[in-house]
């Protein structure tokens, strides 16, 4: 059975997610705003959930239909083959979103949708009450330009929840965005990586997972694991593949620095919980003003304070200027900085060779990229 699937993501990360899907050899991959469409079988649902680093969730697109009234919504949902998707004891919460459509009341949309789905289930199973004590089937209703799209969430909790980050520092960087920052850089497992504003360690840990080919879903659960429609063998195969491909031998060269010992304590806890202790990832208390490195061809990837939540704007600008001085003093290094300041390049002192618009939560940012020369090839 082929499924119409969607990997949703933050705006600006569509190309990253599409590249990940193509690497996984998914079919008919194409990007739209905030999501990447693809096709696959049951095993592909498992593998996409297991391996996608920068996507938010993997959705199964069930149906699309024109919807201008609540009657359109009810009838469109009622006549979908819900019993083919969900067993009699399924738990199926409904969440709605609407944009530029005649139906605007989210509570009313959700009530109507739930009623229609129950009616479909009642007609098939010949019962009036559904206890919803079984497997979890999160249903999402999207109404856009008076077209209704019905999705099932195969992931459950968001894919950023790898399982290692149980404690949060102020202004945390989401794991999916951190993974994208690393994937958009020239870093690889042979090179030094430094984050001088590492906070609770997310960039460093995501880089380590990428460098060691550790699947981000290796230690977590997914909603569709308990769906009868997907065989246990498919999930077992995805898990076995992830376990087999995990590099358990390479030692990395990743360092995270911060001047706050409290967040460094969180970083070390998260590293331990990721299972990547003793794999060449180190966290150290140090102010960025004291940072030095005598090695050539390193990569700096960082999410410095924006001057919006953690520091005043002038302090943030001083830090950007300091990073720019390191760039001039260490020209063989590569620098990748995400920041929301519109004049970051002026503070840094050099125009970025590339920049990409991204969102850190609701904050519009740019990812400023200053790739240095590639290291010489050692024969």
C-alpha positions as CSV (number, residue, x, y, z in Angstrom):
1,X,0.0,0.0,0.0
2,X,1.3,3.4,-1.0
3,X,0.7,6.4,1.3
4,X,0.7,10.1,0.5
5,X,3.0,11.4,3.2
6,X,4.0,14.8,4.5
7,X,7.1,15.8,6.5
8,X,6.2,19.1,8.1
9,X,9.0,21.5,9.1
10,X,9.8,25.1,10.1
11,X,9.8,27.6,7.3
12,X,13.2,27.7,5.6
13,X,14.1,24.1,6.3
14,X,12.2,22.5,3.4
15,X,15.3,22.0,1.3
16,X,17.1,20.3,4.2
17,X,14.2,17.9,4.9
18,X,13.8,17.2,1.1
19,X,17.5,16.3,1.0
20,X,17.0,14.0,4.0
21,X,14.1,12.2,2.3
22,X,16.0,11.7,-0.9
23,X,18.9,10.3,1.0
24,X,16.3,7.8,2.5
25,X,15.3,7.0,-1.1
26,X,11.7,8.2,-0.7
27,X,9.7,8.7,-3.8
28,X,8.1,11.8,-5.5
29,X,9.7,14.2,-3.0
30,X,8.5,17.8,-3.6
31,X,8.6,20.9,-1.3
32,X,5.9,23.3,-0.3
33,X,5.9,26.0,2.3
34,X,6.6,24.4,5.7
35,X,6.3,20.9,4.4
36,X,7.8,18.3,2.1
37,X,5.5,15.8,0.3
38,X,6.5,12.3,-0.6
39,X,5.1,8.8,-1.2
40,X,6.0,5.5,0.5
41,X,4.8,2.3,2.0
42,X,4.4,1.3,5.7
43,X,8.1,0.7,6.1
44,X,8.8,4.2,4.8
45,X,6.6,5.7,7.5
46,X,8.8,3.9,10.0
47,X,12.1,4.9,8.4
48,X,11.1,8.6,7.9
49,X,10.1,8.9,11.6
50,X,13.3,7.1,12.7
51,X,15.7,9.1,10.6
52,X,14.4,12.6,9.9
53,X,16.5,15.1,11.8
54,X,15.0,18.5,10.8
55,X,11.3,17.7,10.3
56,X,8.6,18.3,12.9
57,X,6.3,15.3,12.2
58,X,5.4,12.8,9.5
59,X,1.8,12.9,8.4
60,X,-0.3,10.6,6.4
61,X,-2.6,12.6,4.1
62,X,-5.9,10.8,3.9
63,X,-8.2,13.1,1.9
64,X,-8.8,16.5,0.4
65,X,-12.2,17.9,-0.5
66,X,-13.9,21.3,-1.1
67,X,-15.4,22.6,2.1
68,X,-17.4,25.9,2.3
69,X,-20.0,24.9,4.9
70,X,-20.3,22.7,8.0
71,X,-22.4,20.3,6.0
72,X,-19.6,20.0,3.5
73,X,-17.2,19.2,6.3
74,X,-19.6,16.7,8.0
75,X,-20.4,14.8,4.8
76,X,-16.8,14.9,3.5
77,X,-15.5,13.3,6.7
78,X,-18.5,10.9,7.3
79,X,-18.0,9.1,4.0
80,X,-14.2,8.6,4.5
81,X,-13.4,4.9,5.2
82,X,-12.4,5.6,8.8
83,X,-12.7,1.9,9.9
84,X,-10.0,1.1,7.4
85,X,-7.7,3.4,9.2
86,X,-8.7,2.9,12.8
87,X,-9.8,0.0,15.0
88,X,-12.9,0.1,17.2
89,X,-11.0,1.1,20.3
90,X,-8.9,3.8,18.6
91,X,-8.2,7.1,20.5
92,X,-8.7,9.8,17.9
93,X,-8.4,13.4,19.1
94,X,-9.2,16.0,16.5
95,X,-7.3,19.3,16.1
96,X,-8.3,21.9,13.5
97,X,-6.5,24.8,11.7
98,X,-8.1,27.3,9.4
99,X,-6.7,29.9,7.0
100,X,-8.5,32.1,4.5
101,X,-11.7,29.9,4.7
102,X,-15.4,30.5,5.3
103,X,-15.3,28.2,8.4
104,X,-13.4,30.0,11.1
105,X,-14.5,28.6,14.5
106,X,-11.9,26.0,15.5
107,X,-14.1,24.5,18.3
108,X,-17.1,24.2,15.9
109,X,-14.9,22.6,13.2
110,X,-13.4,20.1,15.7
111,X,-16.9,19.2,17.1
112,X,-18.3,18.7,13.6
113,X,-15.3,16.7,12.5
114,X,-15.4,14.4,15.6
115,X,-19.2,13.9,15.2
116,X,-18.7,12.9,11.5
117,X,-15.9,10.4,12.3
118,X,-17.9,8.9,15.1
119,X,-20.9,8.5,12.7
120,X,-18.7,6.7,10.2
121,X,-17.3,4.4,12.9
122,X,-20.8,3.8,14.3
123,X,-22.2,2.7,10.9
124,X,-19.4,0.2,10.5
125,X,-19.0,-1.2,14.0
126,X,-22.7,-1.0,15.0
127,X,-22.2,0.6,18.4
128,X,-23.0,3.9,19.8
129,X,-20.2,4.4,22.3
130,X,-16.5,4.4,21.6
131,X,-14.3,4.2,24.7
132,X,-11.1,5.3,22.9
133,X,-8.8,3.2,25.1
134,X,-6.6,1.9,22.3
135,X,-3.9,3.1,20.0
136,X,-3.5,6.9,19.5
137,X,-4.6,8.3,16.1
138,X,-4.1,12.1,16.2
139,X,-6.3,13.6,13.4
140,X,-5.5,17.1,12.0
141,X,-8.0,19.1,9.9
142,X,-6.5,21.8,7.8
143,X,-8.9,24.3,6.1
144,X,-7.1,26.4,3.6
145,X,-8.8,28.5,0.9
146,X,-12.0,26.5,1.5
147,X,-10.3,23.2,0.9
148,X,-10.2,20.6,3.7
149,X,-7.1,18.4,4.1
150,X,-7.4,15.5,6.5
151,X,-4.2,14.2,8.1
152,X,-3.2,11.5,10.5
153,X,-0.1,12.1,12.7
154,X,2.2,9.1,12.5
155,X,4.7,10.6,14.8
156,X,2.8,11.4,18.0
157,X,5.0,13.8,19.9
158,X,7.1,16.0,17.7
159,X,10.2,14.6,16.1
160,X,12.3,17.2,18.0
161,X,11.7,15.1,21.1
162,X,14.7,12.7,20.8
163,X,14.5,11.8,24.4
164,X,17.8,13.2,25.6
165,X,16.7,16.8,26.5
166,X,14.6,16.5,29.6
167,X,15.7,19.9,31.1
168,X,15.6,23.3,29.4
169,X,17.7,26.3,29.8
170,X,16.4,29.8,28.9
171,X,15.8,30.4,25.2
172,X,16.5,26.8,24.1
173,X,17.2,25.9,20.5
174,X,14.9,23.2,19.2
175,X,16.7,20.0,18.3
176,X,15.4,20.0,14.7
177,X,16.7,23.5,14.0
178,X,20.1,22.6,15.6
179,X,20.3,19.6,13.3
180,X,19.5,21.7,10.3
181,X,22.2,24.2,11.2
182,X,24.8,21.4,11.3
183,X,23.5,19.9,8.0
184,X,23.7,23.3,6.3
185,X,27.4,23.7,7.3
186,X,30.5,22.1,5.9
187,X,31.2,20.2,9.1
188,X,31.8,16.4,9.0
189,X,33.0,14.0,11.7
190,X,36.6,14.4,10.7
191,X,36.6,18.1,11.6
192,X,36.7,20.1,14.8
193,X,33.4,21.7,15.8
194,X,33.0,24.4,18.4
195,X,30.0,26.2,19.8
196,X,31.1,29.1,22.0
197,X,27.5,29.7,23.2
198,X,26.5,26.1,23.7
199,X,23.8,26.6,26.4
200,X,22.3,23.2,27.2
201,X,24.4,21.6,24.4
202,X,21.8,21.0,21.6
203,X,24.0,21.9,18.6
204,X,26.9,19.8,19.9
205,X,24.7,16.8,20.6
206,X,22.9,17.0,17.3
207,X,26.2,17.2,15.5
208,X,27.5,14.2,17.4
209,X,24.3,12.2,16.4
210,X,24.8,13.2,12.8
211,X,28.6,12.5,12.8
212,X,28.0,9.0,14.3
213,X,25.0,8.3,12.1
214,X,22.8,7.8,15.1
215,X,19.1,7.9,14.1
216,X,17.4,10.7,16.1
217,X,14.4,8.3,16.7
218,X,16.5,5.4,18.0
219,X,15.5,5.8,21.6
220,X,11.9,7.1,21.4
221,X,8.4,5.9,20.6
222,X,6.0,6.9,17.8
223,X,2.2,7.0,17.6
224,X,2.0,4.6,14.6
225,X,4.0,1.9,16.4
226,X,0.8,0.6,17.8
227,X,-1.3,0.9,14.6
228,X,-2.4,-2.5,13.2
229,X,-2.1,-1.1,9.7
230,X,1.7,-1.0,10.1
231,X,3.2,-4.4,10.8
232,X,5.5,-4.8,13.8
233,X,8.1,-6.2,11.4
234,X,8.3,-2.8,9.7
235,X,9.1,-1.1,12.9
236,X,11.5,-3.8,13.9
237,X,13.2,-3.5,10.5
238,X,13.6,0.3,10.9
239,X,15.0,-0.1,14.4
240,X,17.4,-2.8,13.3
241,X,18.6,-0.7,10.4
242,X,19.2,2.3,12.7
243,X,21.1,0.1,15.2
244,X,23.2,-1.4,12.5
245,X,24.2,1.9,11.0
246,X,25.1,3.6,14.3
247,X,28.8,4.2,14.3
248,X,29.9,3.1,17.8
249,X,33.7,3.5,17.2
250,X,34.6,6.9,15.8
251,X,35.7,9.5,18.3
252,X,34.7,13.1,17.5
253,X,36.2,16.5,18.2
254,X,33.3,18.6,19.4
255,X,33.5,21.3,22.1
256,X,30.8,23.4,23.7
257,X,31.6,26.5,25.8
258,X,29.4,28.7,28.0
259,X,30.0,31.1,30.8
260,X,27.0,29.8,32.8
261,X,27.8,26.7,34.8
262,X,24.1,26.0,35.3
263,X,23.4,25.4,31.6
264,X,26.6,23.5,31.3
265,X,25.3,21.1,34.0
266,X,22.2,20.6,31.8
267,X,24.4,20.1,28.7
268,X,26.3,17.3,30.5
269,X,23.1,15.7,31.6
270,X,21.7,15.8,28.1
271,X,24.9,14.3,26.7
272,X,24.7,11.4,29.1
273,X,21.1,10.9,28.4
274,X,21.8,10.8,24.6
275,X,24.2,7.9,25.2
276,X,27.1,9.7,23.6
277,X,29.3,10.2,26.6
278,X,33.0,9.4,25.9
279,X,32.6,9.9,22.2
280,X,34.6,13.1,21.9
281,X,32.0,15.7,23.0
282,X,33.2,18.1,25.7
283,X,31.5,21.0,27.6
284,X,33.6,23.6,29.4
285,X,32.9,26.7,31.3
286,X,34.5,29.6,29.4
287,X,33.5,33.1,28.3
288,X,33.6,33.6,24.6
289,X,36.0,36.5,25.1
290,X,38.6,34.0,26.4
291,X,38.1,31.4,23.6
292,X,41.2,30.4,21.7
293,X,42.0,27.6,19.4
294,X,45.3,26.8,17.7
295,X,43.9,24.2,15.3
296,X,43.3,24.9,11.7
297,X,40.2,24.3,9.6
298,X,37.7,24.1,12.4
299,X,34.0,24.8,12.2
300,X,32.2,27.2,14.5
301,X,28.4,26.8,14.6
302,X,26.5,28.8,17.2
303,X,23.3,30.4,18.3
304,X,24.5,33.5,20.2
305,X,22.2,35.7,22.3
306,X,19.9,37.8,20.2
307,X,19.5,40.8,22.5
308,X,15.8,40.1,22.8
309,X,15.5,37.7,25.7
310,X,18.9,37.0,27.3
311,X,21.0,40.1,26.8
312,X,20.5,43.7,25.9
313,X,20.9,44.6,22.2
314,X,24.3,46.4,22.6
315,X,25.8,43.5,24.5
316,X,24.7,41.2,21.7
317,X,26.2,43.5,19.1
318,X,29.5,43.4,21.0
319,X,29.5,39.6,20.9
320,X,28.8,39.7,17.1
321,X,31.8,42.0,16.7
322,X,33.9,39.7,18.8
323,X,33.0,36.7,16.6
324,X,33.9,38.8,13.5
325,X,37.4,39.5,15.0
326,X,37.9,35.7,15.4
327,X,36.9,35.2,11.8
328,X,39.6,37.7,10.7
329,X,42.2,36.2,13.0
330,X,41.4,32.6,12.1
331,X,40.7,32.7,8.3
332,X,40.9,28.9,7.8
333,X,37.9,28.3,10.1
334,X,34.3,28.2,8.9
335,X,31.7,30.2,10.8
336,X,28.0,29.6,10.9
337,X,25.9,31.9,13.1
338,X,22.1,32.2,13.4
339,X,20.9,35.6,14.6
340,X,17.8,37.8,14.4
341,X,19.7,41.2,14.4
342,X,19.1,42.9,11.0
343,X,22.6,44.5,11.1
344,X,24.5,41.4,12.2
345,X,26.8,41.5,9.2
346,X,27.8,45.1,10.0
347,X,28.6,44.1,13.6
348,X,30.5,41.0,12.4
349,X,32.4,43.2,9.9
350,X,32.0,41.0,6.9
351,X,29.1,40.1,4.6
352,X,28.1,36.5,4.7
353,X,28.9,34.4,1.7
354,X,25.5,32.8,2.0
355,X,22.5,33.5,4.3
356,X,19.2,31.7,4.7
357,X,16.1,32.9,6.4
358,X,15.0,30.6,9.3
359,X,12.7,30.8,12.3
360,X,13.9,30.0,15.8
361,X,10.5,29.5,17.3
362,X,8.6,32.6,16.3
363,X,11.7,34.7,15.9
364,X,12.6,35.5,12.3
365,X,16.4,34.9,11.9
366,X,19.1,34.6,9.3
367,X,21.7,31.9,9.2
368,X,24.9,33.7,8.3
369,X,27.4,31.3,6.6
370,X,31.1,32.0,6.2
371,X,32.6,28.8,4.9
372,X,36.4,28.8,5.0
373,X,38.7,26.8,2.8
374,X,38.4,23.1,2.8
375,X,41.1,21.2,4.7
376,X,43.9,19.8,2.5
377,X,43.5,16.2,1.6
378,X,46.0,14.0,3.5
379,X,47.2,11.0,1.4
